[in-house]
Amino acid sequence: MENAHNDTTSSGISPTEFTILVASLMSIVAISIDALLPALGIIGSDLNAATANQPQLLISMLFLGMALGQLICGPLSDALGRRPILFGGFALYIVGTVICYKANSLEVLMFGRFIQGLGVAGPYISAISLVRDLFHGAQMARIMSLVMMIFVLVPAFAPTIGQGILFIADWRSIFEFYMLYAILIVVWVAFRLKETLPKSNRIPFSKKGFLDGFKEVLTNRITASYTVCMGLFFGSFIGYLNSSQQIFQVQFKTGNMFSVYFGLLALVLGFSSLMNSRIVEKHGAKIIAFKAMTVTVLASLAFLILHAFVDINLWMFLIYAAVIFFCFGLLFGNVNSLAMEPMGHVAGIASAVIGSISSLMSMGIGTLVGQMYNNTLVPISGNFVLMGGIALGIMYWAEKGRLNESSDGTSHETPAT
């Protein structure tokens, strides 16, 4: 296989710039979520939310739009190339941002967030497809880990950006920031990124082609299984995101320190993503993912049991959350790469179906967990135990017990029987 330098020459930029650009494309999702988190309570009060948990739906609506948008952007990305979908997605995102900026009710604001979600599907799908166009196997997992490392630096600082905006302006100015951020990335793409999908490799859009690609994803044992696993554990993560403002500012009364604690946890995730990029080629993506999910389940079970004996303090939660975030840094890039690995010939459609199914699952799970929030961490930790346990079983079934083999088929230990 060609090395990373040769692979990225077709994108028109260096490997380093390519990695940073892909991370920036994916970061539009994270920043659209996390910069708004400090404002959820203010928005709920300003727009007369019916319950304290209702503003959480502003997070879920973005995920819903993104989940549905991926089904459109994926096939079109394979048919038209990556750049047109990037530009179209950003245009729709900006329209949704304007709707949010002008919203005078929570319902209109949720609609604008849905349109934003449809828009971010374009950059998100294109980012994954760009990596799949140029990399394969363990190298793909390594690049995705580097992308995720940079990607999580955004949520580490995004709540601070949102909080900073709230110090000098109202919550609507956060949407002005979103618009500026999107425009800057569009200019970067326009001047620096070449098309990575040659016309000879494009798949003309057709109903049959889409259905065939959809069927191929769903009937591939590995791809379908890891797609469900993504939906399960990412749903648990969204449940935390939905509740994070209330956990820190209401339950633990951290006030403006919310953005600091949130950012520190995001940095833990970034560190583990960097570590994963260094070890994944040696140990294998599925071994690392299985062990990380096992630790997530055991830590969550211990934390859930702890509720029966003591009152949970902030420092206890931060220790637990740091363990979970560290494990998530080992899960995100690896599980996505494992799901995409058999789908190189239909990367656009595959990333669309994988992303859409996992996003719809995670949105449903995350919304349910968020709405169950009751000023305790029982719903969140209990959900990590349940969903993580199911994901472990699916991983084991998908690999037929051979979880000690790397993604390239190299066995590091005696295979399980």
SEFI-555050 format. One record per residue (C-alpha): chain; residue number from 1; x negated, y, z negated. Coordinates in nm, 2 decimals. Layout:
BEGIN
chain:A resi:NUM x:X y:Y z:Z $
...
***
This chain:
BEGIN
chain:A resi:1 x:0.00 y:0.00 z:0.00 $
chain:A resi:2 x:-0.12 y:0.35 z:0.07 $
chain:A resi:3 x:-0.25 y:0.55 z:-0.23 $
chain:A resi:4 x:-0.06 y:0.83 z:-0.39 $
chain:A resi:5 x:-0.25 y:1.10 z:-0.20 $
chain:A resi:6 x:-0.18 y:0.95 z:0.14 $
chain:A resi:7 x:0.18 y:0.88 z:0.05 $
chain:A resi:8 x:0.25 y:1.24 z:-0.04 $
chain:A resi:9 x:0.09 y:1.39 z:0.27 $
chain:A resi:10 x:0.42 y:1.34 z:0.45 $
chain:A resi:11 x:0.59 y:1.57 z:0.20 $
chain:A resi:12 x:0.36 y:1.85 z:0.30 $
chain:A resi:13 x:0.22 y:1.92 z:-0.06 $
chain:A resi:14 x:-0.03 y:1.77 z:-0.30 $
chain:A resi:15 x:0.07 y:1.48 z:-0.53 $
chain:A resi:16 x:0.06 y:1.71 z:-0.83 $
chain:A resi:17 x:0.28 y:1.98 z:-0.68 $
chain:A resi:18 x:0.51 y:1.70 z:-0.55 $
chain:A resi:19 x:0.55 y:1.56 z:-0.90 $
chain:A resi:20 x:0.62 y:1.90 z:-1.05 $
chain:A resi:21 x:0.87 y:1.99 z:-0.77 $
chain:A resi:22 x:1.06 y:1.66 z:-0.81 $
chain:A resi:23 x:1.07 y:1.72 z:-1.19 $
chain:A resi:24 x:1.20 y:2.07 z:-1.13 $
chain:A resi:25 x:1.48 y:1.94 z:-0.90 $
chain:A resi:26 x:1.59 y:1.69 z:-1.17 $
chain:A resi:27 x:1.55 y:1.96 z:-1.44 $
chain:A resi:28 x:1.85 y:2.16 z:-1.30 $
chain:A resi:29 x:2.07 y:1.89 z:-1.47 $
chain:A resi:30 x:1.89 y:1.92 z:-1.80 $
chain:A resi:31 x:1.88 y:2.29 z:-1.81 $
chain:A resi:32 x:2.25 y:2.31 z:-1.71 $
chain:A resi:33 x:2.33 y:2.11 z:-2.02 $
chain:A resi:34 x:2.08 y:2.21 z:-2.28 $
chain:A resi:35 x:2.06 y:2.59 z:-2.24 $
chain:A resi:36 x:2.44 y:2.60 z:-2.30 $
chain:A resi:37 x:2.43 y:2.39 z:-2.62 $
chain:A resi:38 x:2.36 y:2.68 z:-2.87 $
chain:A resi:39 x:2.66 y:2.86 z:-2.72 $
chain:A resi:40 x:2.92 y:2.58 z:-2.75 $
chain:A resi:41 x:3.05 y:2.70 z:-3.09 $
chain:A resi:42 x:3.07 y:3.07 z:-2.97 $
chain:A resi:43 x:3.24 y:2.97 z:-2.64 $
chain:A resi:44 x:3.50 y:2.76 z:-2.84 $
chain:A resi:45 x:3.58 y:3.06 z:-3.06 $
chain:A resi:46 x:3.58 y:3.31 z:-2.77 $
chain:A resi:47 x:3.81 y:3.10 z:-2.55 $
chain:A resi:48 x:4.03 y:2.97 z:-2.83 $
chain:A resi:49 x:3.94 y:2.60 z:-2.82 $
chain:A resi:50 x:4.21 y:2.37 z:-2.97 $
chain:A resi:51 x:3.96 y:2.17 z:-3.18 $
chain:A resi:52 x:3.59 y:2.20 z:-3.28 $
chain:A resi:53 x:3.51 y:1.90 z:-3.06 $
chain:A resi:54 x:3.68 y:2.04 z:-2.74 $
chain:A resi:55 x:3.38 y:2.26 z:-2.62 $
chain:A resi:56 x:3.19 y:1.93 z:-2.59 $
chain:A resi:57 x:3.39 y:1.87 z:-2.27 $
chain:A resi:58 x:3.18 y:2.14 z:-2.10 $
chain:A resi:59 x:2.90 y:1.88 z:-2.11 $
chain:A resi:60 x:3.11 y:1.59 z:-2.00 $
chain:A resi:61 x:3.27 y:1.78 z:-1.70 $
chain:A resi:62 x:2.92 y:1.85 z:-1.56 $
chain:A resi:63 x:2.84 y:1.48 z:-1.58 $
chain:A resi:64 x:3.17 y:1.39 z:-1.41 $
chain:A resi:65 x:3.11 y:1.62 z:-1.12 $
chain:A resi:66 x:2.75 y:1.49 z:-1.08 $
chain:A resi:67 x:2.88 y:1.12 z:-1.09 $
chain:A resi:68 x:3.13 y:1.19 z:-0.81 $
chain:A resi:69 x:2.89 y:1.41 z:-0.61 $
chain:A resi:70 x:2.63 y:1.14 z:-0.60 $
chain:A resi:71 x:2.86 y:0.92 z:-0.40 $
chain:A resi:72 x:2.88 y:1.19 z:-0.13 $
chain:A resi:73 x:2.52 y:1.31 z:-0.14 $
chain:A resi:74 x:2.36 y:0.97 z:-0.13 $
chain:A resi:75 x:2.49 y:0.85 z:0.21 $
chain:A resi:76 x:2.45 y:1.20 z:0.36 $
chain:A resi:77 x:2.09 y:1.20 z:0.23 $
chain:A resi:78 x:2.02 y:0.88 z:0.42 $
chain:A resi:79 x:2.20 y:1.01 z:0.73 $
chain:A resi:80 x:2.08 y:1.38 z:0.74 $
chain:A resi:81 x:1.76 y:1.38 z:0.55 $
chain:A resi:82 x:1.66 y:1.51 z:0.21 $
chain:A resi:83 x:1.63 y:1.88 z:0.27 $
chain:A resi:84 x:1.99 y:1.95 z:0.40 $
chain:A resi:85 x:2.13 y:1.78 z:0.09 $
chain:A resi:86 x:1.91 y:1.98 z:-0.13 $
chain:A resi:87 x:2.02 y:2.31 z:0.01 $
chain:A resi:88 x:2.39 y:2.21 z:0.03 $
chain:A resi:89 x:2.38 y:2.10 z:-0.33 $
chain:A resi:90 x:2.22 y:2.42 z:-0.46 $
chain:A resi:91 x:2.48 y:2.63 z:-0.27 $
chain:A resi:92 x:2.77 y:2.44 z:-0.44 $
chain:A resi:93 x:2.59 y:2.47 z:-0.77 $
chain:A resi:94 x:2.57 y:2.85 z:-0.74 $
chain:A resi:95 x:2.95 y:2.86 z:-0.65 $
chain:A resi:96 x:3.03 y:2.67 z:-0.97 $
chain:A resi:97 x:2.80 y:2.90 z:-1.17 $
chain:A resi:98 x:2.99 y:3.20 z:-1.05 $
chain:A resi:99 x:3.32 y:3.04 z:-1.15 $
chain:A resi:100 x:3.18 y:2.97 z:-1.50 $
chain:A resi:101 x:3.05 y:3.33 z:-1.53 $
chain:A resi:102 x:3.40 y:3.47 z:-1.45 $
chain:A resi:103 x:3.60 y:3.22 z:-1.65 $
chain:A resi:104 x:3.85 y:3.36 z:-1.89 $
chain:A resi:105 x:3.98 y:3.03 z:-2.03 $
chain:A resi:106 x:3.82 y:2.70 z:-2.14 $
chain:A resi:107 x:4.01 y:2.52 z:-1.86 $
chain:A resi:108 x:3.86 y:2.74 z:-1.59 $
chain:A resi:109 x:3.52 y:2.71 z:-1.74 $
chain:A resi:110 x:3.55 y:2.33 z:-1.74 $
chain:A resi:111 x:3.65 y:2.35 z:-1.37 $
chain:A resi:112 x:3.34 y:2.56 z:-1.30 $
chain:A resi:113 x:3.12 y:2.31 z:-1.48 $
chain:A resi:114 x:3.27 y:2.03 z:-1.27 $
chain:A resi:115 x:3.17 y:2.22 z:-0.95 $
chain:A resi:116 x:2.83 y:2.27 z:-1.10 $
chain:A resi:117 x:2.81 y:1.90 z:-1.15 $
chain:A resi:118 x:2.90 y:1.83 z:-0.79 $
chain:A resi:119 x:2.63 y:2.07 z:-0.69 $
chain:A resi:120 x:2.35 y:1.92 z:-0.90 $
chain:A resi:121 x:2.42 y:1.58 z:-0.75 $
chain:A resi:122 x:2.23 y:1.70 z:-0.44 $
chain:A resi:123 x:1.90 y:1.79 z:-0.61 $
chain:A resi:124 x:1.93 y:1.49 z:-0.84 $
chain:A resi:125 x:1.99 y:1.23 z:-0.56 $
chain:A resi:126 x:1.72 y:1.39 z:-0.34 $
chain:A resi:127 x:1.46 y:1.39 z:-0.62 $
chain:A resi:128 x:1.50 y:1.02 z:-0.68 $
chain:A resi:129 x:1.51 y:0.94 z:-0.30 $
chain:A resi:130 x:1.20 y:1.15 z:-0.24 $
chain:A resi:131 x:1.01 y:0.94 z:-0.49 $
chain:A resi:132 x:1.15 y:0.62 z:-0.34 $
chain:A resi:133 x:1.05 y:0.74 z:0.01 $
chain:A resi:134 x:0.68 y:0.76 z:-0.09 $
chain:A resi:135 x:0.62 y:0.52 z:-0.37 $
chain:A resi:136 x:0.70 y:0.15 z:-0.47 $
chain:A resi:137 x:0.67 y:-0.09 z:-0.75 $
chain:A resi:138 x:0.47 y:0.00 z:-1.06 $
chain:A resi:139 x:0.34 y:0.31 z:-0.89 $
chain:A resi:140 x:0.69 y:0.43 z:-0.85 $
chain:A resi:141 x:0.76 y:0.37 z:-1.22 $
chain:A resi:142 x:0.44 y:0.56 z:-1.30 $
chain:A resi:143 x:0.54 y:0.86 z:-1.09 $
chain:A resi:144 x:0.89 y:0.85 z:-1.23 $
chain:A resi:145 x:0.74 y:0.85 z:-1.58 $
chain:A resi:146 x:0.53 y:1.16 z:-1.50 $
chain:A resi:147 x:0.84 y:1.32 z:-1.35 $
chain:A resi:148 x:1.04 y:1.24 z:-1.66 $
chain:A resi:149 x:0.76 y:1.38 z:-1.88 $
chain:A resi:150 x:0.77 y:1.72 z:-1.71 $
chain:A resi:151 x:1.15 y:1.69 z:-1.68 $
chain:A resi:152 x:1.19 y:1.66 z:-2.06 $
chain:A resi:153 x:0.98 y:1.98 z:-2.12 $
chain:A resi:154 x:1.29 y:2.16 z:-1.99 $
chain:A resi:155 x:1.53 y:2.05 z:-2.26 $
chain:A resi:156 x:1.25 y:2.10 z:-2.51 $
chain:A resi:157 x:1.27 y:2.47 z:-2.43 $
chain:A resi:158 x:1.61 y:2.52 z:-2.27 $
chain:A resi:159 x:1.81 y:2.55 z:-2.60 $
chain:A resi:160 x:1.55 y:2.82 z:-2.71 $
chain:A resi:161 x:1.62 y:3.00 z:-2.38 $
chain:A resi:162 x:1.99 y:2.98 z:-2.44 $
chain:A resi:163 x:1.95 y:3.10 z:-2.80 $
chain:A resi:164 x:1.72 y:3.38 z:-2.69 $
chain:A resi:165 x:1.98 y:3.49 z:-2.44 $
chain:A resi:166 x:2.25 y:3.49 z:-2.71 $
chain:A resi:167 x:2.03 y:3.73 z:-2.92 $
chain:A resi:168 x:2.04 y:4.00 z:-2.65 $
chain:A resi:169 x:2.36 y:3.92 z:-2.45 $
chain:A resi:170 x:2.68 y:3.71 z:-2.45 $
chain:A resi:171 x:2.72 y:3.35 z:-2.34 $
chain:A resi:172 x:2.80 y:3.45 z:-1.98 $
chain:A resi:173 x:2.45 y:3.56 z:-1.93 $
chain:A resi:174 x:2.33 y:3.20 z:-1.96 $
chain:A resi:175 x:2.51 y:3.14 z:-1.63 $
chain:A resi:176 x:2.32 y:3.43 z:-1.48 $
chain:A resi:177 x:2.00 y:3.25 z:-1.59 $
chain:A resi:178 x:2.13 y:2.93 z:-1.42 $
chain:A resi:179 x:2.18 y:3.12 z:-1.09 $
chain:A resi:180 x:1.83 y:3.27 z:-1.10 $
chain:A resi:181 x:1.67 y:2.93 z:-1.18 $
chain:A resi:182 x:1.85 y:2.77 z:-0.89 $
chain:A resi:183 x:1.75 y:3.04 z:-0.64 $
chain:A resi:184 x:1.38 y:3.01 z:-0.74 $
chain:A resi:185 x:1.38 y:2.63 z:-0.68 $
chain:A resi:186 x:1.56 y:2.68 z:-0.34 $
chain:A resi:187 x:1.29 y:2.92 z:-0.23 $
chain:A resi:188 x:1.02 y:2.67 z:-0.35 $
chain:A resi:189 x:1.18 y:2.39 z:-0.15 $
chain:A resi:190 x:1.23 y:2.60 z:0.16 $
chain:A resi:191 x:0.86 y:2.71 z:0.19 $
chain:A resi:192 x:0.68 y:2.41 z:0.05 $
chain:A resi:193 x:0.86 y:2.08 z:0.09 $
chain:A resi:194 x:0.87 y:1.90 z:0.43 $
chain:A resi:195 x:1.13 y:1.63 z:0.51 $
chain:A resi:196 x:1.02 y:1.29 z:0.38 $
chain:A resi:197 x:1.27 y:1.08 z:0.57 $
chain:A resi:198 x:1.18 y:1.04 z:0.94 $
chain:A resi:199 x:1.47 y:1.04 z:1.19 $
chain:A resi:200 x:1.38 y:0.69 z:1.29 $
chain:A resi:201 x:1.45 y:0.57 z:0.93 $
chain:A resi:202 x:1.78 y:0.75 z:0.89 $
chain:A resi:203 x:2.10 y:0.55 z:0.85 $
chain:A resi:204 x:2.40 y:0.71 z:1.04 $
chain:A resi:205 x:2.68 y:0.78 z:0.80 $
chain:A resi:206 x:2.97 y:0.55 z:0.85 $
chain:A resi:207 x:3.24 y:0.40 z:0.63 $
chain:A resi:208 x:3.11 y:0.05 z:0.70 $
chain:A resi:209 x:2.75 y:0.15 z:0.62 $
chain:A resi:210 x:2.85 y:0.31 z:0.29 $
chain:A resi:211 x:3.06 y:0.01 z:0.19 $
chain:A resi:212 x:2.78 y:-0.23 z:0.29 $
chain:A resi:213 x:2.53 y:-0.03 z:0.08 $
chain:A resi:214 x:2.78 y:-0.02 z:-0.21 $
chain:A resi:215 x:2.83 y:-0.40 z:-0.19 $
chain:A resi:216 x:2.45 y:-0.46 z:-0.17 $
chain:A resi:217 x:2.40 y:-0.26 z:-0.49 $
chain:A resi:218 x:2.68 y:-0.44 z:-0.67 $
chain:A resi:219 x:2.59 y:-0.79 z:-0.56 $
chain:A resi:220 x:2.21 y:-0.76 z:-0.63 $
chain:A resi:221 x:2.16 y:-0.92 z:-0.97 $
chain:A resi:222 x:1.87 y:-0.69 z:-1.07 $
chain:A resi:223 x:2.01 y:-0.36 z:-0.94 $
chain:A resi:224 x:2.36 y:-0.41 z:-1.08 $
chain:A resi:225 x:2.24 y:-0.52 z:-1.42 $
chain:A resi:226 x:2.00 y:-0.24 z:-1.47 $
chain:A resi:227 x:2.26 y:0.01 z:-1.34 $
chain:A resi:228 x:2.50 y:-0.10 z:-1.62 $
chain:A resi:229 x:2.22 y:-0.09 z:-1.87 $
chain:A resi:230 x:2.15 y:0.27 z:-1.77 $
chain:A resi:231 x:2.52 y:0.36 z:-1.82 $
chain:A resi:232 x:2.52 y:0.20 z:-2.16 $
chain:A resi:233 x:2.22 y:0.36 z:-2.32 $
chain:A resi:234 x:2.25 y:0.69 z:-2.14 $
chain:A resi:235 x:2.61 y:0.70 z:-2.26 $
chain:A resi:236 x:2.48 y:0.68 z:-2.62 $
chain:A resi:237 x:2.24 y:0.96 z:-2.54 $
chain:A resi:238 x:2.52 y:1.18 z:-2.40 $
chain:A resi:239 x:2.72 y:1.11 z:-2.72 $
chain:A resi:240 x:2.43 y:1.26 z:-2.91 $
chain:A resi:241 x:2.40 y:1.56 z:-2.67 $
chain:A resi:242 x:2.77 y:1.63 z:-2.70 $
chain:A resi:243 x:2.75 y:1.64 z:-3.08 $
chain:A resi:244 x:2.40 y:1.79 z:-3.12 $
chain:A resi:245 x:2.51 y:2.15 z:-3.18 $
chain:A resi:246 x:2.75 y:2.04 z:-3.45 $
chain:A resi:247 x:2.50 y:1.79 z:-3.60 $
chain:A resi:248 x:2.24 y:2.06 z:-3.65 $
chain:A resi:249 x:2.44 y:2.38 z:-3.70 $
chain:A resi:250 x:2.74 y:2.25 z:-3.88 $
chain:A resi:251 x:2.65 y:1.92 z:-4.06 $
chain:A resi:252 x:2.29 y:2.02 z:-4.15 $
chain:A resi:253 x:2.34 y:2.40 z:-4.14 $
chain:A resi:254 x:2.02 y:2.47 z:-3.95 $
chain:A resi:255 x:2.15 y:2.79 z:-3.78 $
chain:A resi:256 x:1.92 y:2.93 z:-3.51 $
chain:A resi:257 x:1.66 y:2.66 z:-3.60 $
chain:A resi:258 x:1.88 y:2.42 z:-3.39 $
chain:A resi:259 x:1.69 y:2.50 z:-3.08 $
chain:A resi:260 x:1.36 y:2.43 z:-3.26 $
chain:A resi:261 x:1.46 y:2.09 z:-3.39 $
chain:A resi:262 x:1.62 y:1.99 z:-3.06 $
chain:A resi:263 x:1.31 y:2.10 z:-2.87 $
chain:A resi:264 x:1.07 y:1.90 z:-3.10 $
chain:A resi:265 x:1.27 y:1.59 z:-3.04 $
chain:A resi:266 x:1.26 y:1.65 z:-2.66 $
chain:A resi:267 x:0.88 y:1.68 z:-2.69 $
chain:A resi:268 x:0.87 y:1.33 z:-2.85 $
chain:A resi:269 x:1.05 y:1.20 z:-2.55 $
chain:A resi:270 x:0.81 y:1.38 z:-2.32 $
chain:A resi:271 x:0.51 y:1.23 z:-2.50 $
chain:A resi:272 x:0.64 y:0.88 z:-2.47 $
chain:A resi:273 x:0.71 y:0.93 z:-2.10 $
chain:A resi:274 x:0.35 y:1.03 z:-2.06 $
chain:A resi:275 x:0.23 y:0.73 z:-2.25 $
chain:A resi:276 x:0.46 y:0.51 z:-2.04 $
chain:A resi:277 x:0.30 y:0.65 z:-1.72 $
chain:A resi:278 x:-0.04 y:0.53 z:-1.85 $
chain:A resi:279 x:0.07 y:0.18 z:-1.95 $
chain:A resi:280 x:0.34 y:0.07 z:-1.72 $
chain:A resi:281 x:0.12 y:-0.06 z:-1.44 $
chain:A resi:282 x:-0.07 y:-0.28 z:-1.70 $
chain:A resi:283 x:0.23 y:-0.41 z:-1.90 $
chain:A resi:284 x:0.52 y:-0.40 z:-1.66 $
chain:A resi:285 x:0.83 y:-0.18 z:-1.66 $
chain:A resi:286 x:1.08 y:-0.45 z:-1.78 $
chain:A resi:287 x:0.87 y:-0.56 z:-2.07 $
chain:A resi:288 x:0.83 y:-0.21 z:-2.20 $
chain:A resi:289 x:1.21 y:-0.13 z:-2.14 $
chain:A resi:290 x:1.32 y:-0.45 z:-2.33 $
chain:A resi:291 x:1.10 y:-0.38 z:-2.63 $
chain:A resi:292 x:1.20 y:-0.01 z:-2.64 $
chain:A resi:293 x:1.57 y:-0.11 z:-2.63 $
chain:A resi:294 x:1.51 y:-0.37 z:-2.91 $
chain:A resi:295 x:1.35 y:-0.10 z:-3.13 $
chain:A resi:296 x:1.64 y:0.13 z:-3.06 $
chain:A resi:297 x:1.90 y:-0.12 z:-3.17 $
chain:A resi:298 x:1.71 y:-0.22 z:-3.48 $
chain:A resi:299 x:1.64 y:0.14 z:-3.59 $
chain:A resi:300 x:2.00 y:0.23 z:-3.53 $
chain:A resi:301 x:2.12 y:-0.07 z:-3.73 $
chain:A resi:302 x:1.89 y:0.02 z:-4.02 $
chain:A resi:303 x:2.01 y:0.39 z:-4.01 $
chain:A resi:304 x:2.38 y:0.28 z:-3.99 $
chain:A resi:305 x:2.33 y:0.06 z:-4.30 $
chain:A resi:306 x:2.15 y:0.35 z:-4.48 $
chain:A resi:307 x:2.48 y:0.55 z:-4.47 $
chain:A resi:308 x:2.63 y:0.30 z:-4.72 $
chain:A resi:309 x:2.37 y:0.38 z:-4.98 $
chain:A resi:310 x:2.26 y:0.74 z:-4.96 $
chain:A resi:311 x:2.37 y:1.08 z:-4.83 $
chain:A resi:312 x:2.19 y:1.14 z:-4.51 $
chain:A resi:313 x:1.96 y:1.44 z:-4.51 $
chain:A resi:314 x:1.81 y:1.63 z:-4.22 $
chain:A resi:315 x:1.47 y:1.48 z:-4.26 $
chain:A resi:316 x:1.62 y:1.13 z:-4.25 $
chain:A resi:317 x:1.80 y:1.21 z:-3.93 $
chain:A resi:318 x:1.49 y:1.36 z:-3.77 $
chain:A resi:319 x:1.28 y:1.05 z:-3.84 $
chain:A resi:320 x:1.55 y:0.83 z:-3.69 $
chain:A resi:321 x:1.61 y:1.06 z:-3.39 $
chain:A resi:322 x:1.23 y:1.07 z:-3.33 $
chain:A resi:323 x:1.22 y:0.69 z:-3.30 $
chain:A resi:324 x:1.52 y:0.69 z:-3.07 $
chain:A resi:325 x:1.38 y:0.96 z:-2.85 $
chain:A resi:326 x:1.04 y:0.79 z:-2.83 $
chain:A resi:327 x:1.21 y:0.47 z:-2.71 $
chain:A resi:328 x:1.42 y:0.67 z:-2.46 $
chain:A resi:329 x:1.10 y:0.80 z:-2.30 $
chain:A resi:330 x:1.00 y:0.44 z:-2.24 $
chain:A resi:331 x:1.35 y:0.36 z:-2.10 $
chain:A resi:332 x:1.46 y:0.63 z:-1.85 $
chain:A resi:333 x:1.19 y:0.61 z:-1.58 $
chain:A resi:334 x:1.14 y:0.23 z:-1.62 $
chain:A resi:335 x:1.51 y:0.12 z:-1.60 $
chain:A resi:336 x:1.58 y:0.35 z:-1.31 $
chain:A resi:337 x:1.28 y:0.22 z:-1.12 $
chain:A resi:338 x:1.38 y:-0.14 z:-1.19 $
chain:A resi:339 x:1.73 y:-0.07 z:-1.06 $
chain:A resi:340 x:1.60 y:0.10 z:-0.74 $
chain:A resi:341 x:1.31 y:-0.15 z:-0.67 $
chain:A resi:342 x:1.51 y:-0.39 z:-0.45 $
chain:A resi:343 x:1.69 y:-0.11 z:-0.26 $
chain:A resi:344 x:1.40 y:0.06 z:-0.07 $
chain:A resi:345 x:1.58 y:0.01 z:0.27 $
chain:A resi:346 x:1.89 y:0.19 z:0.15 $
chain:A resi:347 x:1.74 y:0.43 z:-0.10 $
chain:A resi:348 x:1.99 y:0.72 z:-0.06 $
chain:A resi:349 x:2.30 y:0.51 z:-0.08 $
chain:A resi:350 x:2.15 y:0.30 z:-0.36 $
chain:A resi:351 x:2.05 y:0.60 z:-0.57 $
chain:A resi:352 x:2.40 y:0.74 z:-0.51 $
chain:A resi:353 x:2.58 y:0.43 z:-0.62 $
chain:A resi:354 x:2.34 y:0.36 z:-0.91 $
chain:A resi:355 x:2.36 y:0.71 z:-1.03 $
chain:A resi:356 x:2.74 y:0.74 z:-0.99 $
chain:A resi:357 x:2.82 y:0.42 z:-1.17 $
chain:A resi:358 x:2.58 y:0.48 z:-1.45 $
chain:A resi:359 x:2.69 y:0.84 z:-1.48 $
chain:A resi:360 x:3.06 y:0.76 z:-1.49 $
chain:A resi:361 x:2.99 y:0.49 z:-1.75 $
chain:A resi:362 x:2.77 y:0.72 z:-1.96 $
chain:A resi:363 x:3.02 y:1.01 z:-1.93 $
chain:A resi:364 x:3.30 y:0.80 z:-2.06 $
chain:A resi:365 x:3.10 y:0.65 z:-2.34 $
chain:A resi:366 x:2.94 y:0.99 z:-2.43 $
chain:A resi:367 x:3.27 y:1.17 z:-2.43 $
chain:A resi:368 x:3.43 y:0.91 z:-2.65 $
chain:A resi:369 x:3.15 y:0.92 z:-2.90 $
chain:A resi:370 x:3.14 y:1.30 z:-2.90 $
chain:A resi:371 x:3.51 y:1.32 z:-2.97 $
chain:A resi:372 x:3.47 y:1.07 z:-3.25 $
chain:A resi:373 x:3.22 y:1.30 z:-3.43 $
chain:A resi:374 x:3.34 y:1.35 z:-3.79 $
chain:A resi:375 x:3.06 y:1.54 z:-3.95 $
chain:A resi:376 x:2.87 y:1.21 z:-4.00 $
chain:A resi:377 x:2.62 y:1.02 z:-3.79 $
chain:A resi:378 x:2.81 y:0.69 z:-3.81 $
chain:A resi:379 x:2.97 y:0.71 z:-3.46 $
chain:A resi:380 x:2.64 y:0.79 z:-3.30 $
chain:A resi:381 x:2.42 y:0.53 z:-3.47 $
chain:A resi:382 x:2.70 y:0.27 z:-3.45 $
chain:A resi:383 x:2.73 y:0.33 z:-3.07 $
chain:A resi:384 x:2.35 y:0.29 z:-3.02 $
chain:A resi:385 x:2.38 y:-0.05 z:-3.20 $
chain:A resi:386 x:2.67 y:-0.17 z:-2.99 $
chain:A resi:387 x:2.57 y:-0.04 z:-2.65 $
chain:A resi:388 x:2.21 y:-0.12 z:-2.70 $
chain:A resi:389 x:2.29 y:-0.47 z:-2.80 $
chain:A resi:390 x:2.50 y:-0.52 z:-2.49 $
chain:A resi:391 x:2.22 y:-0.38 z:-2.27 $
chain:A resi:392 x:1.97 y:-0.62 z:-2.42 $
chain:A resi:393 x:2.19 y:-0.91 z:-2.34 $
chain:A resi:394 x:2.23 y:-0.79 z:-1.98 $
chain:A resi:395 x:1.86 y:-0.74 z:-1.94 $
chain:A resi:396 x:1.79 y:-1.09 z:-2.06 $
chain:A resi:397 x:2.06 y:-1.23 z:-1.83 $
chain:A resi:398 x:1.94 y:-1.03 z:-1.53 $
chain:A resi:399 x:1.58 y:-1.16 z:-1.56 $
chain:A resi:400 x:1.69 y:-1.51 z:-1.66 $
chain:A resi:401 x:1.49 y:-1.48 z:-1.97 $
chain:A resi:402 x:1.17 y:-1.39 z:-1.79 $
chain:A resi:403 x:1.12 y:-1.05 z:-1.95 $
chain:A resi:404 x:0.75 y:-1.11 z:-2.00 $
chain:A resi:405 x:0.68 y:-1.07 z:-1.63 $
chain:A resi:406 x:0.58 y:-0.73 z:-1.49 $
chain:A resi:407 x:0.78 y:-0.58 z:-1.20 $
chain:A resi:408 x:0.53 y:-0.71 z:-0.95 $
chain:A resi:409 x:0.58 y:-1.06 z:-1.07 $
chain:A resi:410 x:0.26 y:-1.09 z:-1.28 $
chain:A resi:411 x:0.31 y:-1.28 z:-1.60 $
chain:A resi:412 x:0.14 y:-1.14 z:-1.91 $
chain:A resi:413 x:0.25 y:-1.43 z:-2.14 $
chain:A resi:414 x:0.39 y:-1.78 z:-2.11 $
chain:A resi:415 x:0.73 y:-1.74 z:-1.94 $
chain:A resi:416 x:1.03 y:-1.79 z:-2.15 $
chain:A resi:417 x:1.23 y:-2.11 z:-2.10 $
***
